[in-house]
């Protein structure tokens, strides 16, 4: 009816509709939009009440009203003789709208349930598929693309679904598809401001001015901060954090009540190492009822920073150095190990990339894994061990995971490569190359580091599930099968291995510089390697299959034999000869399998049971050199090496534990004794200091051993202090008494 049309920006006398209210708000007719939503809220229809209260940000009331609207629609359907899951249109429509409210208010689980219920009642409901797509997109779930495509197949003019498809394409670095989907959204709805914002984001990401698109947005709604926030979101996903901050700031300047942007600004500022400004932004969002998990948990994390020590290293030779943020309970213990890895990484990467960083690197190690998870919230494709934000690195502390769960030094080395590559490329590097290069550099630093091929990866190779190089970003951003992120890390790392193997290490550095300007993966593959991406994929896959083919081919046999080996080892009494025979066969079929129930531990135990310590040590050495990081197995190897009169090898084995789980006082104590015997006094001092920092029950012994190391190093005053501490703990401890006499005699001779 003509009376329902908008005339001169004012609603005619006909009753308001949610679409009319949304149109007024979109066009920045604030007073009219508010009046429109108030009219809806005053309706006797619970559905219209819900839409009105939602528009007025009365979320609790809207939730209750949607519940009532759904109950009434179900009752009406039943009265009309239809089953509860029948085809009455409102039973689906109301559920979709209720789900959208819940999804907007951070309750994805219940929202998904409502969308699924809607589809049970109306299997062709495009809006329900869009809702499922939005929920999946929140978690960077590969199903988002499938759901959104289904939505537009059912309703080609569903502009919001095209906007989501454009967003997903942009996240996968497919600028062409993103532009086409944004155009489709604008064709369906000429005033779709989010579609215009996506075009602006495409321009910004390509280092082009977005002014024309922003002007179109401003002409419709000069206070549409969501556009700048959308651009900021894409910049942050592309690791361009400083630019993201600037656009979030523009967003809240245009719309000071855009609480989602205040929260995102606070979180991004946190990622850049700030504390006070993030707290202000997050508190502002929280106090205005924007209380998603990221906002709440980030505020809690900021409160926990009082529990951290901040340690500054000034750097040398023009390098700005680094800052460590370590929990006070473990900072003294961890500091020397973290400082050593950081200094080596800065020296290595500075030389490799011929680069001095513009600011000190800040490294934050979290003993509570949940705190690290908060730090990395909203970041797709993470290995869940560490994350880099420009010059800020956050990672799990070695105490934040079970012993042997990961190699923290390997993780830190990986993240430090990101710092240099992001800096060298002005944060323009595609995700696959940044991750692949960092994985590659792990094994370059230490052949025991880096990704080992897991069964999931073998299955993916066998099933031809590796992605073309130009699509590899999507494997990190929107995985379509379990563990695809892990597979993508491995594939990207092996691509860099292949490039170095065929073209040399300098080619990888050249490619870093190629990505320092706006470009595409396809263009760099063509210009740097002289071939089309499809040809590169074919040659890489042939190289990989030649390298890993035997393991892939033997996977089924290995899996069956490993199960048989586990059964043999569990038998009573065990047949050690049979275990050794089968164990060696299992190890040969898949030597890089170092994970749970691996053959190495079973084999070593069988050899030791038969009295063949030499063979047991050889097996465990192979395990160690392939990156095995089970602390118990490495400690067993060290004890075997000590028994074989190989103290230097035993010390090297226990040094590896410092990169895996440096909270083991016994390992530090043994390593300190080995270093003292080898006259490596700095090493002995470090290890015996670690024992003291772990507060063992035997304080007298710990202080005494540290005094011994200090005495050997000629640090007599410090040695005297610690031997006295030993005697304070146990005044009749004879070895400490004797050492004190030696120290005093040495001081007299000075």
N, C-alpha and C positions, 0 to 999 in steps of 0.2 A: 504494500500500500504506500501511496505517495506520502501519507501522513507520517510514515515511519522513517522517512529520509531525514538526513541532517540538512538543515537550512541555515546557511550563514554561520555554521559552527554552533548552532543552538538546537537542542533536541525539540522536535515538534511535540504535539500533545500526546502522541501515542505512547504507550508504556515503554519504558526503557528495556533494552536487551543487553546481555553481556557484551555482544559484539560492538554495539554502539558505544558503550562505556569505554571499551578497549580502544576504539578508534579515536575517541576524544583524548584519551591519555596519550596515545601514540603521537597525536598532533599537538601536544602540549597545551591543550585547553583544560588547565588544571581545575579551575572552579567548576566548569561544566562536567568534567569527568567525575569529580567528587560528588556533585549533586546526582549524577546518573547512578553511581554506585549506592548512594544513600537511598535512592528510590528503589533500587533492587532489594536492598537490605530491609526495607519497610514492607515488602511484598508478603503475602500470606503463603506463597509457594516456597517450600523449604529449599528447593534448588536455586531459585532466584535469590533468596536470602543468602545462601552460601556464596554465590558469585559476588553479591554485593559486599558481604563482610570480607571476602578475600580481597576484593579491590580496595577496601578500606584498611587492609592489613590487620583485621581482627581474625587471626588464624584459628584460634581455639573455637570461636563461635562458628566459623566457616566449616571446620571439621565436623562439628556436631550436626550442622545443618545438612551437609552432604550425606551423613549417615542416615538422617531422617528422610532425605529425598530418595535415597536408594531403597530404603525400607518401603516407602510409599509406592515406588515404581514396581517393586517386586510384588507387593500386595495387589496392585492394579492388574499386573500380568496374571496373577493367580486367579483373581476375580473374573478376568476375561477368559478363563479356561486354559491358560497357557502354563506350562511347567515353569518352575523357578528358573530353569536355564533356557527359557523360551526365547522367542525372537522379538519381544516387545522392545522397541528401539530405545526407550528411555532407560531401561535397566542396564544397557551397555553405555549409553552416553553419560549418564550420571557417574558411573564407575570410572570412566576415563577422566572426567573433570576432577573427581575426588582424588584419583591417582596423581593427576598433575599437581594438585595442591600439595599432596604429601611429598612428591618428588621435589617440588620447589622448596619444601620445608625440611629437606635432609632425611627423609624416610624412604629410601629407595626400596627397601624390602617390602614394606606394605604397599607401596605404589605398584611394584611389579605384580603383586598378587591381584590388585584391582584391575590392572590391564589384562591379565590373563583371564580373570572372571568376565571381563567385558567381551573378550574374544570367544568365550564359551557361549555367550548369548548372541553375539553377532560376529561370526568368523571373518566377515569382510570389512571390519571396522578399521579404517586406515589410521584414525587417531589413536586407537589402542596400540597398533604397531609402532606408531611414532613414539608413544609413551615408553614402550619397551626399548626402543632405540635410545631414547634419552637416558634411561636407567643404565643401559649397557655402556653408553658413552661416558658416563660418570666414572666407570671403572676401567676405561680403556679396553673394553671387551670387544673382541672381533665380531660379536653378534650384532653390534650396533649397525654396521653397514648392511647386514642382511635384513634386519628389521626395517631400516629406513628405506631401503630399496623396495621392500614389500609394500610399505605405506604409499610410495609414489606410484607403484604399479596399480594399486587400488584407487588412488586419487591423484592423478597427475598434477592437479593444480594445488596440492597441499604445500604451500610455500614454506612452512616451517620444516617440513621433511627435506626439502631441497636445501634449505639453509644448513641443516644438520649434515647432509651429504657433502656439502661444500666444506664444512668444518672438518669432517673426517678426512676428506681428500687433502686439505691443507696440512693437517697433522701428519699425513703420510708423504708430504713433500710433492704432491701431485698438483702443481699450481694450475695446470690446464684444466683438469677436471673440476677443481675448486671454482674456477672462474665460470665454467659452463653451468655448474649447479647453482651458483649465485645468480647467474642470468635467468635460469629457469624459475628461481624464486621470484625475481622481479617481474618476470612475464606473468606469473600467477597473481602477484600482488605488487602493484606499481610502487606502493609506499612502504615496502618491507625494508626497514632501516637496518636490520641485521644483515641482510643480503648486501646492502650498500657498504656496511662496515667490513664485511668480508672482502669486498673489492678493495677497500682502503687498506686492509691488512695485507692483501696480496701485494699491493704497491709498496708498503713499508718493508715487507720481507725481501722484496726485490730491490731495495734501496732506491725506490722511486717515490716522488711526492704523492701523498694521498689527498692533497688539498681539494681536488675536484669532487671526490666522493664525499669528503667531510662537509663540503659546502652544500651538496645536495641534502645531506642529513640535516644540517643546520636549518635549511630552508623549510623543512617539515617540522623539526623539533630542535630548537637551538639548545636545549638542555638535555639532550639524549646522551647522557654519560655512558650508557651501555655500549655505544659504538667504540669509544676509546678504551673501555674495559675489555671489549672483545679483541681489539688490536693488541692490547697488553697481554691477554691470555696467550695469543699466538706467539708473541715475542718471547714470553717466559718459556713456553713449550720448546722453543728453538734456542733456549739458553741465552737469550739476549736480555739479561736481567735488568741492566741499567736502563735500557730503552723501555722495558716493560714498566719499570717504576715511573718513568716520565709520563707514560700514557695512563697509568692508574691515577696519577696525580691530576691529569687533565680530566679524567672521568669524574672524580669527586669534586673538582672545582666546578664542573658543569652541573652536577647533581650532588649536592652535599649529603643527600639522604640515600645515596646508593650504597647501602651498607655492605653488599657483597664486594664492591670495589674497595671499600675501606679495609675489609678483611684481607682481600688478595694483596693489597698494597702492603699491609703489615707483614704478611707472610713472606712476600718477596724481599722486603727490607731486612727481615730476619735472615733470609738466605744470603744476603750480602754482608752479614756480620754485624748489623746494627741491633741495638737493644731498646733504647728509649723511644725512638720514633715508631717502631713496630708495636710496642706496648700501647702507645696512644691510639693508633689506628685500630688495633684489635679490640681494645677496651671500648672504643666508640661503637664498633659493630656489635659487640656483645651487649652493651648497655641499651642498644636499640633492638634487642631481640633477634639479632642475627647470630645464632648459636649453633652453627654446624660443628661437626667434630673437629675440623681443622682450626677453627677459631678458638674453641674451648681448649683444645689440647695445646695449641701454640701459646696461649696465655699461661697455662700451667708450666710449659717448658721454660718460658721466660722466668717464671718464679724460681725454677730449679737452678738457674745460672749462679745463684749465690753459693752453690755447692761445688763450684769449679775453681781451680787455680788457673790463672792466665800467665803463661810463660812466654816471654819475648826473646827472640834471637835476632840480633841486629843485622846479620848477614855480613858478607865480605865482598871485596872487589866490585863494589857498585850494585850488588844484588840486595834487594830490600829485606831479605831474611824471611822469617816466618813467626807465627804466634801459635802456641799450643793451648787449647782449652781442655784440661784433664780433670776428672773428678778428684776432689781433694783426698779421697780415700785411697787413690791409687796413683796420684800424679808423681810422687817421688819414685815409685817403682817403674812407671812407664817412661818417664821423661828421657832417660839416656837412650833408650831403644828408639823412641820416636824421633828424637833429635838426630840420631845417626842416620836413619832412613831418609829423613827430610834433607839433610845436607848432601847425601849421596845423590838423591833424586834431583835436587836443584843443580848440582854440578853436572850430572849426566844430561839432563834435558836442556840446560842452558847451552851446553856445547853442541848438542845435537841440532837444536833449532836456532842456534845463534841468536838467543833472545834473553834479555833481562826483563824480568817481570815488572809491571808498573807499580805494584804494591806488595806488601808482605802477604804471603799465603797464610790463611788461618785454618788450622786443623782442629776439629772438635771430635772427641772420642766419647761415646756414650755407653756407660756400663749397663744402662737399662735400654734394651732393644726397642721398647715402646717409644722412648724418647727419640731415638734415631728415626723410627718410623714416622713420628710427627714431623721431624725435620725434613723428611723427603716426601711428605704428603702431596698427592696430586702429580707426581712425576712418573710418567709411564716408562715401561721397559727397563726398570732398574734391576740390577743383580741383587738388590736388597742387602748389600754389604757396605757400600759407600756411595756417595753422591757428591758432585762438584757443582758449585754455584760461582762461576767466575774464579775469584781468588779465595773462595771459602770451600773447605772440604768437610763433610760430616761423615762419620763412619761408626760402626759398632766398635766399642772397646773389646779387646780380647776377652774381658770378663763378661761381656754382654751375651756371649753364646757359649754352649757347652764346649769343654776342652776338645780341641781338634776339629771343631766345626768349620773353621776357616783360617786362612793365613792373613793376619791383619797387615803385615808388611807388604805382601803382594797386592792387597787391596789398596793400600795407600800409594804404592808405586803406580798402580793403574790410574788412580784419581789424579795424581800429580801430572801424568801425561795429559789428561784433560785440561788441566790449568794452562799448560803451555800451548796446546793445540787450539783451545778456545781463544787464547790471547793472540796467537799468531794469525788466526783466521778472522779476527774481529767477531767471533761467535757465529760465523756464517757456515761453518763446517757441517755437513749432513751427519745425522746421528750414527748411521752405520759406519762411516769412516772414522769418526771420533772413537766409537767403541771398539771397532776392529783394531785400530792402531794402538789403543791402550792395552788390549789383550795381547797383541803382538809384542809390545814393549815389555810386558811382564816376563815372557820367556827369554827375551834378549838380555834382561838384567840377571836372570837366574833360570837355568834350564829346568829347575824343579818347580818354577812358578808357571802361571798361565793355565788356561782351560785344558783339561784332559777330556777325551771323548767319552761321553757317558752313553749308557744304553739308549736313552731317548734320542740322542744325536745320531747314533748308528741306525736306529729305526727310521729317522727322518731322511737320512741319506739313502737308505735302501728303498724307501717309498718315494724317492724323487721329490721331497717336500722342500728342498732348498729353494729360496726365492731368487729370481733374477736380480742382479746387482742394483738395477734402477728401482726396484720395488722393495729393497731390503729394509728400508726404514719402517715399512708397515709391520714387519716381523717384531719390531720393538714396540711400536705404538698400538697396534690393534691385532694381537695374536689370534689366530683362527683355530689353533689346536693346542692342547696342553703342552707346556714347556717350550712353546715356539720362541719365547724370548731367549731362553737358554740356547736353543739351536741357533738363533740369529747372532748371539754373541760369538758362538763358536765359528759360524760361517764367516762373519766379518773378520774375525781374527785370522782365520786361515786364508782369506783373500789377501790380507796384508802379508802373510807369510809367503804366499805365492808370488806376489809382486816383488818382494825382496829377492826371492829365490831366482826369479827370471830376469828382473831388470836391475836389481841391486838396491841397497838400503837408501841410497840418495834419491831414488825415484819416489819413495814414500814421502821424503821431505819436500820434494818438488810438488807433489800433489797437495801437501799441506798449504803451500804457498798458492797453488792454483785455486784452492777453496777460500782464499782470503778476499775474493771479490764475488759478487752475486753470480752464480753459475749453477749448473746441474751436474748430477753424477754422470749422466750420459756424455755431457760435453767434456768433462775432465777425463773420463775413460778414453774418449776418442783422441783428445789432444795430448794427454800424457803418455798413453800406452799405444797409440796409433792403431786402434781397432774399434769397431762398433761394439757396444755393450753385449749384444747377442753373441758375437764371436768370443768376447772375453769370457762370458758365462760358460760357453762350450769348452773352452780350453782350461778354465779353472776347474770345472767339474771333472774333466779327464785327469787333470793333475791330482785332484783330491782322491779320486777313486783309485788311481795308481798307488797313492800314498797309503790309503786306508782300506783298499779293496779286500785284502785278506781278512781283516778283522770284520768287515761288513759281511763277507761271504760266510765266515765261520760263526756268526753271532748265534744262530740257533743251536749249533753243536756246543758252543761255549756255555750257553744258558742251561742246557740239559746237563752238561758235565758239572757245572757249578752246583746245581741242586743235588747231584749225586755226591759231590765232595762234601757238602754240608751234612748230608745224611751219614756219610762215612765218619766224619769227625764227631758226630753226636752218638755213635755206637759205643757200647760198653762191653768189653774193653775195645778201644779203637785199634784198628789194624794200621799201624804207622807206615808199613811198606806200601799198602794199597793207597793210603792218603798221599804219600809222596809221589807215587806213580801218577795218580790222577791229578794231583795238585800241580805238578809240573806241566801236565798236558793243558790244564785250564789256564795256567799262567801264560803259556806260549800262544794260545788261541786269542787272548785279549790281554796283552801285557799292561795296558794303560788303565785297566779296571782296578782302582785303588779305593773303592768306596765300601759300603757295608757288605759284610760277608765275602770280602775278597779272598783270593787264594793265598796271598802272601802270609797273612797271620797263621792260617791253618798249616801251611807248609813249614813255616819256621818252627811252630810248636812241635810238629811231627819230627823234624830233624833234631831238635833239642831233646825230645823224648828218647831218640835213638843214640844220643850222645855225640851227634855230629854238629858241634857248635860252629865249625867253619862254614858248613853248608847253610846253617840257619842265618849266620851273619851275612852271607852272600845274598840270600833271599831278601833279607830286610834292607840290605844296601840297595838292591834293585828297587824295592818299594820306595825307599827314600828318594832315590834319584828320579823316580817317575812322579814325584810330587806328593807322595803319601804323607799324611800329616796326623796320624793317630799318635797322641803323645805316649801311650803305653808301648806301642811298637817301637817308636824311636828310642825310648828309654831302655827297652830290652836290647836294641842294637848297641847302644852306648855301653851297656854293661858287658856285652859280648866283646866289644872292642877293647874295653879295659882289661878283661880277662886275657885277651890275646896280646897284651902289652903294646897296645896302639893308642896311647893317650891323646895324641894330636887328632886322630880320626874320631875318637870318642868326644873330644871337645867340639869338633866341627859338627857332629851329630846333635849334641845338646844345644849348640848355638841355634840350630834350626828351630828348636822348641821356643826360643825367645821370639820368633816370628809367628808362632802358632798359639802358644799359651804360656805367657811369661808369669803366670800366677803360681807356678809349681816351685815351692821352696826347696824340695829335695833335688830337683834338677839344677837349680841355681847353686845349691850347696856342692853338689858333685862337680859341676863345671868350675866353680871357684877352686876346688881342690886340684882339679886337673890343671888349671891355669897356673896355680901356685907352683905345682911340680914342674911345669914347663917354663917357669920364670916369666910368664906373661902377667906381670904385676898389674898393669891397668885393667886387663880382663878380670883378674881375680878380685880386684877392688870393686869393680862394677857388679860382679856376681854376688860377692859377699855383702855388698850394700843392699842388693835386692833381697837377700835373705833377711837382713835386719828390717827392711821396709815392709816385709810380709808379716812381721810381728810373730815369730815362732814361739812356741812354748820354751824352747831352750835358748833363752836370750843370752845366757852366759857363753854358750858355744858359738852362737852367731856373732856376737861382739868379738870374741877371741879370734875367730877365723878372719874377720875383717881387719883386726889389729895385725894379724900375721901378714896379710897382703900389703897393708900400709907400711909395715916395717920392712918388708922386702923391697918396696919401692923407695925406701929412704925417707918417707914422710913420718918422721919420728914423733912430732907433736900430736898429729892425728892418731897415730898408732897408740900413743900413751893414753889419749882420751878414750879410745875404744877398749883398750885392755882394762882400764879402770872401770868402764861401764860393765865389762864382763865380771869383774870382781864385786861390783855392787850387786849384780844379780846372783852371784854365788861366791861369797868371800873366800871360801876355802878351795876354789877351783885351781888345782896345782898347775896345769899348763899355762893359765893366765898369769899366775904368780911368777913362773919361770920366765915368761915372755916379758913381763914388766922389768925384771932384772936385766934382761938383755937390752931392752930399750934404754934403760937408765945408763947402762955401761956405754952404749953407743953414743948417747947424748954427751957423756963426759969426754968422749974422744973428739967431739966436734971442735 
